[in-house]
Amino acid sequence: MKTYPLQSITPEEAAQKQFRMVSCITHHFTGYEQLSRGDLGVHQPENQPLTTKKAEEAIAEFFSSEAAIMVRGSGTGAIRYALSAVAKAGDRILIHDAPIYSTTKISFEMLGFETVRANFNDTEDIRKIMKENADIKAALIQHSRQLLEDSYDLKEVIDTIKNERDIPIVIDENYAVMKVSRIGCEMGADLSCFSTFKLQGPEGIGVVTGKKEYIDRIRKMHYSGGCQTQGHEAMDVLRGLVTAPVLLAVQAQTNEEVLRRLQNGEVEEIKDVCIANSQSKVLVIEFKKDIAEAVLKNAEKLGALPNPVGAESRYELAPMFYRASGTVREKDPDIVKRLIRINPNRAGADTVIEILRESIKRSL
């Protein structure tokens, strides 16, 4: 399998992100405020909890963006709000020519958008499609991979679109934030969206960060106090953003170690193994025989997680042994018989390989 995973930052680079996030927090919070759980309800004239306002300012500073807002609905909600801020029902939206992530597909249906597809791996195809479709109003790009063979460079895709026509670009940053050196809004995109649950934060809170023009539109959708992210949730988001980078960098190192050991033949019955962003950066393992389903069942009995909760959330400690992604299954339904994904989460390489070896043994 030939894959093109995103380039993970090193633990040293991750530590610098941790330090920067803490620095941004100190620019907006006093010491006593940092040790609090924050306020509730809406504070005038901002019409939101003061703690949430300060947390959003710290996040915007961290990503060098004009503004940021926390929304309900996690990453899906963040993408949905962002799309509704840059386009209206009936508009045509440029997307990658690949199966759409399931919740994003629902968002397009809910918002009444028409999709126009281009191969983001081919900048010439992007230019061609945009020239042929002058009525494209916005673009959505998934930072992580939709297909195992995807190889596009996010900055190159953003620049290609913007050079053809300055339409708003929304980036789905889920599975990429705090793992890579820069996200879309730091590369010229208009909005970046992500789930904080994937970054050691609370359930259900997403972030949209980028241009103030669009953030202000989203903020108008949050007039009701019940829509607001409360102070204690905002503080939990910040604490997660501080701890996530180093945890995720160590996880990336574990992926690399397991890959080396499996490629060196440490576990039999494996036909091929690679690292891919699918959607998290994981090990993709193809077996010589159709034992994937049995391996997954036995791995769970041995302590592996059978499914994600928030995809690397604070609850996911043991390695996750999981089926092929939905987009991969859609392209090749037969692959589920021999392909699995493994995310080490907080586990070490020895634990991952121990569970894999034993689960294979029990499946033969």
C-alpha positions as CSV (number, residue, x, y, z in Angstrom):
1,M,0.0,0.0,0.0
2,K,1.3,3.4,-1.0
3,T,0.1,6.2,1.3
4,Y,0.9,9.8,1.9
5,P,0.2,10.5,5.6
6,L,0.5,14.0,7.0
7,Q,3.9,15.0,8.4
8,S,3.6,14.8,12.2
9,I,5.5,17.2,14.3
10,T,8.2,15.9,16.6
11,P,7.8,15.8,20.4
12,E,10.2,18.8,20.6
13,E,8.0,20.8,18.2
14,A,4.9,19.7,20.1
15,A,6.4,21.0,23.3
16,Q,6.8,24.4,21.7
17,K,3.1,24.3,20.8
18,Q,2.3,23.5,24.4
19,F,4.4,26.4,25.6
20,R,2.8,28.8,23.0
21,M,-0.7,27.8,24.1
22,V,0.1,28.5,27.7
23,S,1.6,31.8,26.7
24,C,-1.5,32.8,24.8
25,I,-3.6,31.9,27.9
26,T,-1.5,34.2,30.1
27,H,-2.2,37.0,27.7
28,H,-5.9,36.8,28.3
29,F,-6.4,35.3,31.8
30,T,-5.2,36.3,35.3
31,G,-3.8,33.6,37.5
32,Y,-6.9,33.4,39.6
33,E,-9.1,33.2,36.5
34,Q,-7.0,30.2,35.3
35,L,-7.7,28.4,38.5
36,S,-11.5,28.9,38.3
37,R,-14.2,27.0,36.5
38,G,-15.3,30.1,34.7
39,D,-18.7,31.9,34.5
40,L,-22.2,30.9,33.3
41,G,-24.8,32.6,31.2
42,V,-24.4,35.6,29.0
43,H,-22.5,38.7,30.0
44,Q,-23.4,42.1,28.4
45,P,-22.5,43.7,26.1
46,E,-20.6,40.6,24.6
47,N,-23.7,38.4,25.2
48,Q,-21.6,35.4,26.2
49,P,-19.7,34.2,29.3
50,L,-16.6,36.3,29.8
51,T,-14.5,33.2,30.3
52,T,-15.6,31.8,26.9
53,K,-14.8,35.2,25.3
54,K,-11.2,35.2,26.7
55,A,-10.7,31.5,25.8
56,E,-11.7,32.3,22.2
57,E,-9.3,35.2,22.1
58,A,-6.5,32.9,23.3
59,I,-7.3,30.3,20.6
60,A,-7.4,33.0,17.9
61,E,-4.0,34.3,19.0
62,F,-2.5,30.8,19.1
63,F,-3.6,30.2,15.4
64,S,-2.7,33.7,14.4
65,S,-6.3,34.3,13.2
66,E,-8.6,37.3,13.4
67,A,-11.2,35.5,15.6
68,A,-12.4,32.2,17.0
69,I,-15.7,30.9,18.3
70,M,-16.6,27.8,20.2
71,V,-19.8,26.0,19.0
72,R,-21.9,23.0,20.0
73,G,-21.9,19.9,17.9
74,S,-18.2,19.2,18.0
75,G,-16.3,19.1,14.7
76,T,-19.4,18.4,12.7
77,G,-21.1,21.4,14.2
78,A,-18.1,23.6,13.6
79,I,-18.0,22.6,9.9
80,R,-21.8,23.1,9.6
81,Y,-21.7,26.6,11.1
82,A,-18.7,27.6,9.0
83,L,-20.4,26.4,5.8
84,S,-23.6,28.3,6.7
85,A,-21.5,31.4,7.2
86,V,-19.8,31.4,3.8
87,A,-22.7,30.1,1.6
88,K,-26.4,29.8,1.3
89,A,-28.9,27.1,0.2
90,G,-28.5,26.3,-3.5
91,D,-24.9,27.4,-3.7
92,R,-22.3,25.2,-5.4
93,I,-19.4,24.1,-3.2
94,L,-16.1,22.8,-4.4
95,I,-15.0,19.5,-2.8
96,H,-12.4,16.7,-3.3
97,D,-13.4,14.0,-5.8
98,A,-13.7,11.3,-3.1
99,P,-16.3,9.8,-0.8
100,I,-17.5,12.6,1.6
101,Y,-17.2,12.0,5.3
102,S,-20.6,10.8,6.5
103,T,-21.5,13.7,8.8
104,T,-20.2,16.2,6.3
105,K,-22.5,14.7,3.7
106,I,-25.4,15.1,6.0
107,S,-24.4,18.8,6.5
108,F,-24.5,19.4,2.8
109,E,-27.9,17.9,2.5
110,M,-29.2,19.9,5.5
111,L,-27.8,23.2,4.1
112,G,-29.0,22.5,0.6
113,F,-25.6,22.8,-1.2
114,E,-24.7,21.4,-4.5
115,T,-21.3,19.8,-4.8
116,V,-18.7,20.3,-7.5
117,R,-15.9,17.8,-7.5
118,A,-12.3,18.2,-8.4
119,N,-9.3,16.0,-7.8
120,F,-7.3,17.8,-5.2
121,N,-4.3,15.6,-5.9
122,D,-4.1,17.4,-9.3
123,T,-3.9,21.2,-9.3
124,E,-4.6,21.3,-13.0
125,D,-7.9,19.5,-12.5
126,I,-8.8,22.1,-9.8
127,R,-8.1,24.9,-12.2
128,K,-10.1,23.2,-15.0
129,I,-13.1,22.6,-12.8
130,M,-13.1,26.1,-11.4
131,K,-12.9,27.6,-14.9
132,E,-15.8,25.4,-16.1
133,N,-17.9,26.3,-13.0
134,A,-17.8,30.0,-12.6
135,D,-20.7,29.8,-10.1
136,I,-18.7,27.9,-7.4
137,K,-19.3,30.0,-4.2
138,A,-17.0,28.3,-1.7
139,A,-14.7,25.3,-1.1
140,L,-14.4,22.7,1.6
141,I,-11.1,20.9,2.0
142,Q,-10.4,18.0,4.5
143,H,-6.9,18.4,5.9
144,S,-6.7,14.7,6.7
145,R,-6.9,12.2,3.9
146,Q,-10.2,10.9,2.5
147,L,-8.6,8.2,0.4
148,L,-5.5,6.1,1.3
149,E,-3.9,7.3,-2.0
150,D,-4.5,11.0,-1.4
151,S,-1.3,13.0,-1.6
152,Y,-2.4,16.6,-1.9
153,D,-0.5,19.4,-0.1
154,L,-3.1,21.6,1.7
155,K,-1.2,24.8,1.1
156,E,-0.9,24.1,-2.6
157,V,-4.6,23.4,-2.9
158,I,-5.6,26.5,-1.0
159,D,-3.2,28.6,-3.2
160,T,-4.5,27.0,-6.4
161,I,-8.1,27.8,-5.5
162,K,-7.4,31.3,-4.3
163,N,-5.3,32.1,-7.5
164,E,-8.2,31.1,-9.7
165,R,-10.9,32.9,-7.7
166,D,-11.0,34.4,-4.2
167,I,-13.8,32.3,-2.8
168,P,-14.1,31.5,0.9
169,I,-12.3,28.2,1.8
170,V,-13.4,26.2,4.8
171,I,-10.9,23.5,6.2
172,D,-12.0,20.4,8.1
173,E,-9.1,20.2,10.5
174,N,-10.3,17.2,12.4
175,Y,-7.4,14.7,13.0
176,A,-4.8,17.3,12.0
177,V,-4.9,20.0,14.7
178,M,-1.9,19.9,17.1
179,K,-0.4,17.1,15.0
180,V,1.0,19.2,12.1
181,S,3.0,22.4,12.0
182,R,0.2,24.6,10.6
183,I,-3.5,24.3,9.9
184,G,-5.5,25.8,7.1
185,C,-6.2,29.3,8.5
186,E,-2.5,29.7,9.0
187,M,-2.0,28.9,5.3
188,G,-4.5,31.3,3.7
189,A,-7.8,29.6,4.2
190,D,-10.7,31.6,5.5
191,L,-11.9,29.3,8.3
192,S,-10.6,26.2,10.1
193,C,-12.9,23.9,12.0
194,F,-12.2,21.2,14.5
195,S,-13.5,19.2,17.5
196,T,-11.9,19.8,20.9
197,F,-13.1,16.4,22.0
198,K,-10.3,15.0,19.8
199,L,-7.9,17.2,21.6
200,Q,-8.4,16.1,25.2
201,G,-11.3,18.6,25.6
202,P,-14.9,18.3,26.6
203,E,-17.6,16.4,24.7
204,G,-19.6,18.3,22.1
205,I,-17.5,21.5,21.7
206,G,-16.1,22.5,18.3
207,V,-14.0,25.5,17.3
208,V,-14.2,27.7,14.2
209,T,-11.2,30.0,13.8
210,G,-10.2,32.4,11.0
211,K,-11.6,35.6,9.4
212,K,-13.6,37.8,11.7
213,E,-16.2,38.5,9.0
214,Y,-17.4,34.9,9.0
215,I,-16.9,34.4,12.8
216,D,-19.2,37.4,13.4
217,R,-21.9,35.7,11.2
218,I,-21.6,32.5,13.3
219,R,-21.8,34.5,16.5
220,K,-25.1,36.0,15.4
221,M,-26.4,32.4,15.3
222,H,-25.6,32.1,19.0
223,Y,-27.6,34.8,20.5
224,S,-29.5,32.4,22.8
225,G,-27.7,31.6,26.1
226,G,-28.6,28.0,25.6
227,C,-26.4,27.9,22.5
228,Q,-23.4,29.3,24.3
229,T,-20.3,27.4,25.3
230,Q,-20.2,27.9,29.1
231,G,-17.1,29.1,31.0
232,H,-16.3,25.7,32.5
233,E,-16.4,24.1,29.1
234,A,-14.2,26.8,27.6
235,M,-11.6,26.2,30.4
236,D,-11.6,22.5,29.7
237,V,-11.0,23.3,26.0
238,L,-7.9,25.3,26.8
239,R,-6.6,22.7,29.2
240,G,-7.0,20.1,26.5
241,L,-5.2,22.2,23.9
242,V,-2.3,22.5,26.2
243,T,-1.8,18.8,26.8
244,A,-2.8,17.4,23.4
245,P,0.3,18.3,21.3
246,V,2.9,16.2,23.3
247,L,0.5,13.3,23.8
248,L,-0.2,13.2,20.0
249,A,3.5,13.5,19.1
250,V,4.3,10.5,21.3
251,Q,1.5,8.6,19.7
252,A,2.9,9.4,16.3
253,Q,6.3,8.0,17.4
254,T,4.6,4.8,18.6
255,N,3.0,4.5,15.2
256,E,6.4,4.7,13.5
257,E,7.9,2.1,15.9
258,V,5.1,-0.4,15.4
259,L,5.4,0.1,11.6
260,R,9.2,-0.7,11.7
261,R,8.7,-3.8,13.8
262,L,5.9,-5.1,11.7
263,Q,7.7,-4.5,8.4
264,N,10.6,-6.4,9.9
265,G,8.4,-9.4,10.2
266,E,7.8,-9.4,14.0
267,V,4.2,-10.6,13.5
268,E,3.2,-13.3,11.0
269,E,0.1,-13.4,8.8
270,I,0.5,-9.7,7.8
271,K,0.6,-9.1,4.1
272,D,1.2,-5.4,4.2
273,V,1.3,-2.5,6.7
274,C,1.5,1.2,6.3
275,I,0.7,4.5,8.1
276,A,-2.2,6.5,6.8
277,N,-4.4,9.3,7.8
278,S,-7.7,7.4,7.8
279,Q,-9.0,9.7,9.3
280,S,-6.7,9.7,12.4
281,K,-3.1,8.9,11.6
282,V,-3.2,5.1,12.1
283,L,-1.6,1.8,11.2
284,V,-3.4,0.2,8.3
285,I,-2.8,-3.6,8.3
286,E,-3.7,-6.0,5.6
287,F,-3.7,-9.7,6.5
288,K,-2.8,-12.6,4.2
289,K,-6.1,-14.2,5.0
290,D,-9.7,-13.0,5.5
291,I,-9.4,-12.8,9.3
292,A,-10.0,-9.1,10.0
293,E,-13.4,-9.5,11.6
294,A,-12.1,-12.3,13.9
295,V,-9.0,-10.3,14.8
296,L,-11.2,-7.3,15.9
297,K,-13.4,-9.5,18.1
298,N,-10.4,-11.1,19.8
299,A,-8.5,-7.8,20.2
300,E,-11.4,-6.4,22.2
301,K,-11.3,-9.4,24.5
302,L,-7.6,-8.7,25.0
303,G,-8.2,-5.1,26.1
304,A,-8.1,-3.2,22.8
305,L,-10.8,-0.5,22.2
306,P,-13.3,-1.7,19.6
307,N,-14.4,1.8,18.4
308,P,-13.6,5.4,18.9
309,V,-15.4,7.7,21.4
310,G,-14.1,11.0,20.2
311,A,-11.2,9.8,18.1
312,E,-8.3,10.2,20.5
313,S,-10.4,11.7,23.2
314,R,-9.4,11.8,26.9
315,Y,-11.3,8.5,27.4
316,E,-9.3,6.5,24.9
317,L,-6.2,5.1,26.6
318,A,-5.7,1.6,25.2
319,P,-5.0,1.0,21.5
320,M,-8.0,0.9,19.2
321,F,-8.4,-2.0,16.8
322,Y,-11.0,-0.9,14.3
323,R,-12.4,-1.7,10.9
324,A,-11.5,0.1,7.6
325,S,-12.8,3.6,7.4
326,G,-16.2,4.4,5.8
327,T,-14.6,6.1,2.8
328,V,-12.3,3.1,2.2
329,R,-15.2,0.6,2.6
330,E,-17.3,2.6,0.1
331,K,-14.6,2.4,-2.5
332,D,-13.8,-1.3,-1.9
333,P,-16.5,-3.1,0.2
334,D,-14.6,-6.4,0.0
335,I,-11.6,-5.0,1.9
336,V,-13.2,-5.3,5.3
337,K,-12.4,-9.0,5.2
338,R,-8.6,-8.4,5.5
339,L,-8.0,-4.8,6.5
340,I,-8.0,-3.2,10.0
341,R,-6.8,0.1,11.5
342,I,-4.9,0.4,14.7
343,N,-4.5,3.6,16.7
344,P,-2.0,3.3,19.6
345,N,-3.7,6.1,21.6
346,R,-1.7,6.2,24.8
347,A,-0.3,2.7,24.6
348,G,3.3,1.8,23.8
349,A,4.5,-0.3,20.8
350,D,4.9,-3.5,23.0
351,T,1.3,-3.4,24.0
352,V,0.0,-2.9,20.5
353,I,2.1,-5.8,19.1
354,E,1.3,-8.1,22.0
355,I,-2.5,-7.6,21.4
356,L,-2.1,-7.9,17.6
357,R,-0.1,-11.1,17.8
358,E,-2.4,-12.8,20.3
359,S,-5.6,-11.8,18.5
360,I,-4.2,-13.2,15.2
361,K,-3.3,-16.4,16.9
362,R,-6.8,-16.8,18.3
363,S,-8.3,-16.0,14.9
364,L,-6.6,-18.7,12.9
